[in-house]
Amino acid sequence: MSYVANKQNMAQLTNIHYWDSAGNAWSGNLIGAATPFAFLPNPTVAGDLVLFGIDSTILNAGPFCSLVFDIGQAISGVTSIIWRYSDVAGADPNIWAPQLMQDNTDDNGAMGSVAFNTTGVNSVHWIQAALWIVQNPTVGGVALGVTGLWICADITTVPGAATPPVQQNRDIYTVTWAHTEVPANTVGGDMDALARIQFRNESDNDFGTTAPELWEDVVVMGLRSVARGADFMAYFNASEFQQPAFISARPGLAGGFVADVQTPSGRKWQGTPPVLGAGSPSLAGWTIAETHATQFYGIYHAYARVFQYSVGAVNTIALCCAVGLGEADLFHTPFTFVAHINDWTIVDLGQVPIPGLQAPPSDPTRVNITIDGYGDGIETLDIYDLILIPVDEWAGHIYNPAERATSSLGGRGDLIGWISNRYLDVDSISFPKRSMWPVSRLPFNSDYWDQEWTAIGPAKAILRTQDTAQRLWFVNATYTDLSPFEITNSIYGLYAVQRYSSMRGAR
């Protein structure tokens, strides 16, 4: 199983520390500690806590929305743990505000007991709070000495002897990537292999919302060979931060980058798109340096995540994606209106070729990508990121027609998540003579499926037969009117059936 996020971040967890209330002291940093290690004091008592955070002084520091554990020894003897986040209440983690979580370490996601009581690889997820701020945690006058954004598991009730949870393998980490990788030399044959992809939403939690939306329960995925560009990334944050060194972001004349801790990067573009013809329509843009430009050559389907947050009507602001090489503008998609005024609306911008509808130049030059837009000069827009899903090797666009018709199930992947214990099975192996078959089904039960999904396009799911690695990129547009970027999914299974041209026989 591997995890993929609905975003791309540059910063990983930098610090994990527990507070030993009996010894009145902080532990050392557990990042990089030899495994296995306990991440609470032994014995564990009420008043102990553990912090997970990113140091705000490092390059590309910012918010995070998940933790992944591999617990070899479950916590015992503890009956209450409260998750908290570093908020405006002060530096003491004991008084920070509670953080609503989807905690898959608690009864394997059922959350009927306490965190860390489930062994094995499991994850924790949350929507980043608007009041999340950097703090230097301090308990009883003892400061940790590291300022950053923190998530805290606070031990509040221990009726008897308690033992701490133990991380058995790898560092505890946050999911920052939107792809899963197939290593080199793992797919045999001399033809593209048929593929089967099993995909589950690990962070589904309605958080009280059942807002209907056109993009409820949609999974888009695209395959791209690593040989075409090991540094390729599908997500472009609308921020001057959380960018690799070879990508620079810039705001247009209609707005600028502002802080927002609820976004993937901690920043967003905010502005008022001008009336068409009243100025430059470029809102936010990215430049890929010529050293890396060729790694981004290809054909993509583009999506923008936005929020039209003023009170006007929908279909007022229109956006497109434009591509240029050097100083030349080569291509732009048709303008598409923002059809919803819910937060985190996904706008389908259509297909985008890089470097445009022409042969690549003999000498690489920088690539410019922009989101252009116009409106009525009044309505205000936030842009969170631009997503380019590769479509020129294989791509799948799959949606659940039942969820598109009604929001009664609450969205957020109820049909492919821990609530129902179902996953999306995108299968081109079991029935090789039919088109791709996506269904919601129960694990380990091939005879039962809950709902047949719809695939846009008849292409079968494939993996490439190559001696190099390949990556499968994802965006899960399961909708919430709060923050769909925090959705984290797992690739439950990824299978291939190798094929050889000699198997075709005489023709």
C-alpha positions as CSV (number, residue, x, y, z in Angstrom):
1,M,0.0,0.0,0.0
2,S,1.2,3.5,-0.8
3,Y,-0.3,6.9,0.0
4,V,-1.0,9.8,-2.4
5,A,-2.2,13.3,-1.5
6,N,-4.4,15.7,-3.3
7,K,-1.5,18.2,-3.4
8,Q,2.3,18.6,-3.8
9,N,4.4,20.0,-0.9
10,M,8.1,20.5,-0.5
11,A,8.5,20.3,3.3
12,Q,8.4,17.1,5.3
13,L,8.0,16.7,9.1
14,T,11.1,18.1,10.8
15,N,10.3,17.4,14.5
16,I,8.6,14.9,16.8
17,H,9.0,15.4,20.5
18,Y,7.1,14.1,23.5
19,W,6.6,15.8,26.9
20,D,7.4,13.6,29.9
21,S,5.3,15.1,32.7
22,A,6.9,13.0,35.3
23,G,10.4,14.1,34.4
24,N,9.3,17.6,33.4
25,A,11.3,17.5,30.2
26,W,11.0,17.3,26.4
27,S,12.4,14.3,24.6
28,G,15.0,14.7,21.8
29,N,13.8,14.9,18.2
30,L,12.5,11.5,17.2
31,I,12.8,12.2,13.4
32,G,15.6,9.9,12.2
33,A,15.6,7.9,15.5
34,A,16.6,4.3,15.2
35,T,13.5,2.0,15.0
36,P,11.7,0.7,16.9
37,F,11.1,3.7,19.2
38,A,8.4,4.7,21.6
39,F,6.9,8.1,20.9
40,L,5.5,8.7,24.4
41,P,7.1,8.2,27.8
42,N,7.2,4.8,29.4
43,P,5.2,4.5,31.6
44,T,2.6,6.9,29.9
45,V,0.7,9.0,32.4
46,A,-2.0,11.7,32.1
47,G,-0.3,15.0,31.2
48,D,2.1,13.4,28.7
49,L,1.8,14.5,25.1
50,V,3.5,14.1,21.7
51,L,4.0,16.8,19.1
52,F,4.5,16.6,15.4
53,G,5.6,19.6,13.4
54,I,7.5,21.4,10.7
55,D,10.1,24.0,11.8
56,S,9.0,27.4,10.4
57,T,12.6,28.5,9.9
58,I,13.4,26.0,7.2
59,L,13.0,26.6,3.4
60,N,9.5,25.9,2.1
61,A,8.1,25.4,5.6
62,G,4.4,25.3,5.7
63,P,1.2,23.5,6.8
64,F,0.6,19.8,6.7
65,C,-2.6,17.7,6.9
66,S,-1.6,14.0,7.5
67,L,0.6,11.7,9.5
68,V,1.5,8.1,8.7
69,F,2.5,5.6,11.4
70,D,3.7,2.0,11.4
71,I,2.9,0.9,14.9
72,G,4.4,-2.3,16.2
73,Q,3.2,-2.0,19.7
74,A,-0.2,-0.4,20.3
75,I,-0.8,2.0,23.2
76,S,-2.4,0.4,26.2
77,G,-4.0,1.6,29.5
78,V,-5.0,5.0,28.1
79,T,-8.7,5.8,27.8
80,S,-8.6,9.4,26.4
81,I,-6.4,11.2,24.0
82,I,-7.3,14.6,22.5
83,W,-5.8,15.8,19.2
84,R,-4.9,19.5,19.3
85,Y,-3.3,22.1,17.0
86,S,-1.1,25.1,17.8
87,D,-3.6,28.0,18.0
88,V,-3.9,31.4,19.4
89,A,-4.6,30.2,23.0
90,G,-0.9,30.3,23.9
91,A,2.3,28.3,23.8
92,D,1.1,25.5,26.1
93,P,-0.1,22.5,24.1
94,N,-2.5,21.5,26.9
95,I,-4.7,24.5,26.2
96,W,-4.6,24.4,22.4
97,A,-7.9,23.9,20.6
98,P,-9.0,20.4,19.8
99,Q,-8.4,19.3,16.2
100,L,-11.1,17.2,14.5
101,M,-9.4,14.2,12.9
102,Q,-10.0,11.1,10.7
103,D,-7.8,8.9,12.9
104,N,-7.2,5.5,11.3
105,T,-4.9,4.5,14.2
106,D,-8.0,4.5,16.4
107,D,-9.8,1.2,16.0
108,N,-8.6,1.0,12.4
109,G,-10.5,4.2,11.5
110,A,-13.8,3.5,13.4
111,M,-12.5,5.9,16.1
112,G,-14.3,4.2,19.0
113,S,-11.4,4.4,21.5
114,V,-8.1,6.3,21.4
115,A,-5.3,7.1,19.0
116,F,-2.4,4.6,18.4
117,N,-4.4,1.5,19.5
118,T,-4.1,-0.2,16.1
119,T,-0.9,-1.9,14.9
120,G,0.4,-1.7,11.4
121,V,0.5,1.1,8.8
122,N,-2.3,3.6,9.4
123,S,-2.8,7.3,8.9
124,V,-4.3,10.4,10.5
125,H,-5.9,13.3,8.6
126,W,-7.4,16.7,9.3
127,I,-8.5,19.9,7.7
128,Q,-6.1,22.7,8.5
129,A,-7.7,25.2,10.9
130,A,-7.8,28.9,10.0
131,L,-6.4,29.8,13.5
132,W,-3.4,27.4,13.2
133,I,-0.3,29.4,13.9
134,V,3.4,28.9,14.6
135,Q,4.3,28.4,18.3
136,N,7.4,27.5,20.4
137,P,5.7,24.9,22.6
138,T,6.1,25.5,26.3
139,V,4.9,23.4,29.2
140,G,5.5,24.5,32.9
141,G,7.9,27.2,31.7
142,V,10.0,24.7,29.8
143,A,10.2,25.7,26.1
144,L,10.9,23.2,23.4
145,G,13.0,25.7,21.5
146,V,11.6,25.0,18.0
147,T,9.0,27.4,16.5
148,G,6.6,25.8,13.9
149,L,3.2,24.5,13.1
150,W,2.3,21.7,15.5
151,I,-0.2,18.9,15.9
152,C,-0.4,17.4,19.4
153,A,-1.8,14.2,20.8
154,D,-2.6,15.0,24.4
155,I,-2.9,12.2,27.0
156,T,-5.7,13.2,29.2
157,T,-7.0,10.0,31.0
158,V,-4.9,7.1,32.3
159,P,-6.8,5.1,34.9
160,G,-4.0,2.5,35.5
161,A,-0.6,1.4,34.2
162,A,-0.1,2.4,30.6
163,T,2.5,1.6,28.0
164,P,3.4,3.9,25.0
165,P,2.9,3.2,21.3
166,V,6.0,2.1,19.4
167,Q,6.9,3.0,15.8
168,Q,8.4,-0.2,14.4
169,N,9.7,0.9,11.0
170,R,10.6,4.1,9.0
171,D,10.1,7.6,10.1
172,I,6.6,9.0,10.9
173,Y,5.9,11.2,8.0
174,T,3.3,13.4,6.3
175,V,2.1,12.6,2.7
176,T,3.3,15.4,0.4
177,W,3.2,13.7,-3.1
178,A,0.3,13.0,-5.5
179,H,1.8,10.0,-7.3
180,T,2.7,6.4,-6.7
181,E,5.8,5.0,-8.4
182,V,6.3,1.7,-10.2
183,P,10.0,0.8,-10.0
184,A,12.0,0.0,-13.0
185,N,12.1,-3.6,-14.3
186,T,8.9,-4.6,-12.5
187,V,6.6,-4.9,-15.6
188,G,7.6,-7.5,-18.1
189,G,6.6,-8.2,-21.7
190,D,7.1,-6.4,-24.9
191,M,3.7,-4.7,-25.0
192,D,1.9,-2.4,-22.6
193,A,0.7,-4.5,-19.7
194,L,-3.0,-4.5,-18.6
195,A,-3.4,-2.9,-15.2
196,R,-5.6,-3.1,-12.2
197,I,-5.6,-0.2,-9.7
198,Q,-7.3,-0.4,-6.3
199,F,-7.8,3.0,-4.8
200,R,-9.2,4.0,-1.3
201,N,-9.9,7.3,0.3
202,E,-8.1,7.2,3.7
203,S,-9.3,10.6,4.9
204,D,-13.0,10.6,4.2
205,N,-14.9,12.3,7.0
206,D,-17.9,14.4,6.2
207,F,-17.1,17.0,9.0
208,G,-20.8,17.7,9.0
209,T,-21.1,18.8,5.4
210,T,-23.3,17.2,2.7
211,A,-23.1,20.0,0.1
212,P,-23.9,18.7,-3.4
213,E,-21.3,19.4,-6.1
214,L,-20.8,18.4,-9.7
215,W,-17.3,16.9,-8.9
216,E,-18.4,14.6,-6.1
217,D,-16.5,11.4,-6.1
218,V,-14.3,11.8,-9.2
219,V,-10.9,10.2,-9.6
220,V,-8.6,11.3,-12.3
221,M,-5.3,9.5,-12.9
222,G,-2.5,9.7,-15.5
223,L,0.6,7.7,-16.2
224,R,4.0,9.2,-17.0
225,S,7.4,7.5,-17.5
226,V,10.1,8.8,-15.1
227,A,12.6,8.8,-18.0
228,R,10.6,11.7,-19.5
229,G,11.4,13.8,-16.4
230,A,12.3,12.6,-12.9
231,D,11.6,16.1,-11.6
232,F,8.2,16.5,-13.2
233,M,5.4,17.4,-10.8
234,A,1.7,17.7,-11.6
235,Y,0.7,20.3,-9.0
236,F,1.7,24.0,-9.2
237,N,1.0,25.9,-6.0
238,A,-0.3,29.4,-6.5
239,S,2.5,30.7,-4.1
240,E,6.0,32.0,-4.2
241,F,6.8,29.2,-1.7
242,Q,6.5,25.4,-1.8
243,Q,8.1,25.4,-5.3
244,P,11.2,23.5,-6.4
245,A,14.2,25.6,-7.3
246,F,13.6,25.3,-11.0
247,I,10.0,26.7,-10.8
248,S,9.2,30.3,-10.0
249,A,5.7,31.6,-9.4
250,R,4.5,35.1,-10.0
251,P,1.2,37.0,-9.6
252,G,-0.4,39.0,-12.3
253,L,-1.5,42.6,-12.2
254,A,-5.0,41.8,-10.9
255,G,-3.9,40.3,-7.5
256,G,-1.1,38.9,-5.4
257,F,0.0,36.1,-3.1
258,V,-1.4,36.2,0.4
259,A,-1.1,34.0,3.5
260,D,-3.7,31.2,4.1
261,V,-2.8,28.4,6.4
262,Q,-5.7,26.3,5.0
263,T,-4.1,25.9,1.6
264,P,-1.5,23.3,0.6
265,S,1.4,25.8,0.6
266,G,0.2,28.2,3.2
267,R,-0.3,30.8,0.5
268,K,-2.7,31.5,-2.4
269,W,-3.3,34.0,-5.2
270,Q,-6.1,36.5,-4.4
271,G,-7.4,39.2,-6.6
272,T,-10.2,40.6,-8.8
273,P,-10.1,39.4,-12.4
274,P,-10.6,42.5,-14.7
275,V,-13.3,43.0,-17.3
276,L,-12.3,41.4,-20.5
277,G,-10.2,43.8,-22.6
278,A,-9.5,46.1,-19.6
279,G,-6.0,44.9,-19.0
280,S,-3.8,41.8,-18.9
281,P,-5.9,38.7,-18.2
282,S,-2.9,36.9,-16.6
283,L,-3.7,36.1,-13.0
284,A,-1.1,33.7,-11.7
285,G,1.8,32.1,-13.6
286,W,4.7,29.8,-13.3
287,T,8.1,29.7,-15.1
288,I,10.0,26.4,-15.6
289,A,13.7,27.0,-16.0
290,E,15.2,25.9,-19.3
291,T,17.3,23.4,-17.4
292,H,14.1,21.5,-16.7
293,A,11.7,22.6,-19.4
294,T,12.0,19.4,-21.5
295,Q,10.9,17.3,-18.5
296,F,7.5,19.0,-18.7
297,Y,6.9,18.4,-22.5
298,G,3.8,16.4,-23.0
299,I,0.0,16.6,-23.1
300,Y,-2.0,17.2,-20.0
301,H,-5.5,17.8,-18.7
302,A,-5.5,20.9,-16.6
303,Y,-7.6,21.7,-13.5
304,A,-7.6,24.8,-11.3
305,R,-8.7,24.8,-7.7
306,V,-10.3,28.1,-6.8
307,F,-12.8,30.0,-4.7
308,Q,-15.1,32.8,-5.9
309,Y,-15.8,34.2,-2.5
310,S,-17.6,37.4,-3.1
311,V,-21.4,37.3,-3.2
312,G,-22.1,37.6,-6.9
313,A,-23.5,35.1,-9.3
314,V,-21.8,32.1,-10.7
315,N,-20.6,32.1,-14.3
316,T,-19.2,35.6,-13.7
317,I,-15.4,34.7,-13.7
318,A,-13.9,32.7,-16.6
319,L,-10.5,31.1,-16.6
320,C,-8.2,29.5,-19.1
321,C,-4.7,27.9,-19.1
322,A,-2.0,29.4,-21.4
323,V,1.4,28.1,-22.4
324,G,4.4,29.9,-23.8
325,L,8.1,29.2,-24.6
326,G,10.4,32.1,-23.8
327,E,8.6,35.3,-24.8
328,A,6.3,33.5,-27.3
329,D,2.7,32.7,-26.4
330,L,1.9,29.4,-28.1
331,F,-1.4,28.0,-26.8
332,H,-4.4,28.7,-24.5
333,T,-7.4,26.7,-23.7
334,P,-11.0,28.1,-24.2
335,F,-12.2,30.1,-21.3
336,T,-14.3,28.1,-18.7
337,F,-16.6,29.8,-16.2
338,V,-16.3,29.2,-12.5
339,A,-19.7,27.4,-12.1
340,H,-19.8,27.2,-8.3
341,I,-19.2,29.7,-5.5
342,N,-18.4,26.9,-3.0
343,D,-14.8,26.9,-1.7
344,W,-12.3,24.6,-3.4
345,T,-14.2,24.4,-6.6
346,I,-12.3,22.5,-9.3
347,V,-12.5,24.2,-12.8
348,D,-11.8,21.9,-15.7
349,L,-9.6,23.9,-18.1
350,G,-9.3,21.2,-20.7
351,Q,-6.3,19.7,-22.6
352,V,-3.0,21.5,-22.5
353,P,0.0,20.7,-24.7
354,I,3.5,21.7,-23.7
355,P,5.2,23.3,-25.6
356,G,2.0,24.0,-27.5
357,L,0.8,22.8,-30.9
358,Q,4.2,22.7,-32.6
359,A,7.4,20.6,-32.6
360,P,9.6,21.2,-29.6
361,P,12.4,23.7,-30.2
362,S,15.9,22.4,-30.9
363,D,17.3,24.4,-28.0
364,P,15.3,24.2,-24.8
365,T,14.0,27.4,-23.4
366,R,11.9,28.2,-20.4
367,V,8.3,27.2,-20.3
368,N,5.7,29.8,-19.1
369,I,2.3,28.5,-17.8
370,T,-0.4,30.9,-16.7
371,I,-4.0,30.9,-15.4
372,D,-5.7,33.8,-17.3
373,G,-9.0,35.1,-16.4
374,Y,-11.6,37.8,-16.6
375,G,-14.7,38.8,-14.8
376,D,-16.9,41.8,-14.1
377,G,-14.2,43.7,-12.2
378,I,-16.1,43.2,-8.9
379,E,-16.1,39.5,-8.1
380,T,-13.0,38.3,-6.1
381,L,-11.2,35.0,-6.7
382,D,-8.8,32.8,-4.8
383,I,-6.5,30.4,-6.8
384,Y,-5.0,27.6,-4.8
385,D,-3.2,25.6,-7.4
386,L,-3.0,24.4,-11.0
387,I,-3.0,20.6,-11.7
388,L,-1.7,19.1,-14.9
389,I,-2.5,15.4,-15.1
390,P,-0.5,13.7,-17.9
391,V,-2.7,12.1,-20.6
392,D,-0.3,11.1,-23.4
393,E,0.6,7.6,-22.1
394,W,-2.5,6.5,-20.3
395,A,-5.2,8.4,-18.3
396,G,-8.4,7.6,-16.6
397,H,-11.3,9.9,-15.6
398,I,-13.7,8.0,-13.5
399,Y,-16.8,9.2,-11.6
400,N,-19.6,7.7,-9.5
401,P,-22.9,8.5,-11.2
402,A,-24.9,7.9,-8.0
403,E,-22.9,10.5,-6.1
404,R,-23.3,13.0,-9.0
405,A,-27.1,12.6,-8.8
406,T,-27.4,13.1,-5.0
407,S,-25.5,14.2,-2.0
408,S,-27.5,12.0,0.4
409,L,-24.4,9.9,1.1
410,G,-22.5,13.0,2.1
411,G,-19.7,12.8,-0.5
412,R,-16.1,12.6,0.6
413,G,-15.7,9.1,-0.8
414,D,-18.2,7.2,1.3
415,L,-18.3,4.5,-1.4
416,I,-14.5,4.2,-1.5
417,G,-13.4,4.9,2.0
418,W,-13.0,3.5,5.5
419,I,-16.7,4.2,6.4
420,S,-17.9,1.5,4.0
421,N,-14.5,-0.4,3.9
422,R,-14.8,-0.2,0.1
423,Y,-12.2,0.7,-2.6
424,L,-12.4,1.8,-6.2
425,D,-11.3,-1.1,-8.3
426,V,-10.2,0.1,-11.8
427,D,-9.9,-3.3,-13.5
428,S,-8.6,-4.0,-17.1
429,I,-7.3,-7.5,-16.2
430,S,-10.3,-9.5,-15.2
431,F,-12.3,-8.7,-18.4
432,P,-9.6,-7.9,-21.0
433,K,-12.0,-7.8,-23.9
434,R,-14.1,-5.0,-22.5
435,S,-13.2,-1.4,-21.7
436,M,-11.9,-0.3,-18.4
437,W,-14.3,-1.5,-15.6
438,P,-14.3,0.7,-12.4
439,V,-16.4,-0.5,-9.5
440,S,-16.7,0.1,-5.8
441,R,-16.1,-3.2,-4.0
442,L,-15.3,-4.7,-0.7
443,P,-11.7,-5.9,0.0
444,F,-11.0,-9.6,-0.4
445,N,-14.4,-10.3,-2.0
446,S,-14.3,-10.5,-5.7
447,D,-17.9,-11.5,-6.0
448,Y,-19.4,-8.3,-4.5
449,W,-19.4,-4.7,-5.7
450,D,-21.5,-1.8,-4.4
451,Q,-21.6,0.5,-7.4
452,E,-20.4,0.5,-10.9
453,W,-18.6,3.8,-11.8
454,T,-18.4,5.5,-15.2
455,A,-15.1,5.9,-17.1
456,I,-14.8,8.8,-19.5
457,G,-13.0,7.3,-22.5
458,P,-12.8,3.6,-23.4
459,A,-9.0,3.1,-23.0
460,K,-8.0,0.2,-20.9
461,A,-5.8,0.8,-17.9
462,I,-2.1,0.0,-18.7
463,L,1.4,0.1,-17.3
464,R,4.3,0.6,-19.6
465,T,6.7,-2.1,-20.4
466,Q,10.0,-0.3,-19.8
467,D,13.3,-0.6,-18.0
468,T,12.7,2.6,-16.2
469,A,10.3,3.7,-13.5
470,Q,6.8,5.1,-14.1
471,R,4.5,7.2,-12.0
472,L,0.8,7.3,-11.7
473,W,-0.5,10.8,-10.9
474,F,-3.8,11.4,-9.1
475,V,-6.4,14.0,-8.3
476,N,-9.4,12.9,-6.2
477,A,-12.1,15.5,-6.6
478,T,-14.3,14.1,-3.9
479,Y,-16.0,17.2,-2.8
480,T,-16.2,19.1,0.5
481,D,-17.0,22.7,0.7
482,L,-14.1,23.2,3.1
483,S,-10.8,21.7,1.9
484,P,-10.6,18.9,-0.6
485,F,-6.8,19.2,-0.9
486,E,-6.4,17.4,2.4
487,I,-7.9,14.2,1.0
488,T,-5.3,11.5,1.2
489,N,-5.8,8.2,-0.6
490,S,-4.0,4.9,-0.6
491,I,-3.2,2.7,-3.6
492,Y,-4.6,-0.5,-2.1
493,G,-3.2,-2.6,-4.9
494,L,-1.5,-2.1,-8.2
495,Y,-1.2,-5.1,-10.5
496,A,-0.1,-5.8,-14.1
497,V,-0.5,-8.7,-16.5
498,Q,2.5,-8.7,-18.9
499,R,1.8,-9.2,-22.6
500,Y,4.0,-10.3,-25.5
501,S,3.4,-9.7,-29.1
502,S,4.1,-13.5,-29.8
503,M,0.9,-14.3,-27.9
504,R,-1.2,-12.9,-30.6
505,G,-0.5,-15.8,-33.0
506,A,-0.7,-15.7,-36.8
507,R,-2.9,-13.0,-38.4
